[in-house]
Amino acid sequence: MIEFSIANSIFFIGTLFLIKNVLENKDNLNGFSLNGSILTATGMVFMSVGFLRINDIITFLISIPTLLFWAVVTFYLIRRKNENSTNSK
């Protein structure tokens, strides 16, 4: 469906800006919400599975960078939270 491809292309472009911002300064991740990142990454997984189920391979491929970005951000935030809780003990 063309609507999914257009929307995912916009998400992809937005993700490129986020990646550029994070690569320039990793401290920018301090403003990211762990709960929001978990929900976004989970939503991206379900969307990607949906794209596969409707055989929209192009949209699925376009969604991979966005999915990977949010997965990496989520794992980074979880790791940082665990390190902070360990250091505060």
WOHUZI-V145397 format. One line per field, one symbol per residue. burial: b if it has 24 or more other ideal C-beta (glycine too) atoms within 12 Angstrom, else e. A space follows every 10 residues. Layout:
BEGIN
burial->???
END
This chain:
BEGIN
burial->eeebeeebee bbeebeebee eeeeeeeebe ebebeebeeb beebeebbee beeeebeebb ebbbbbbebb bbbbebbeee eeeeeeeee
END
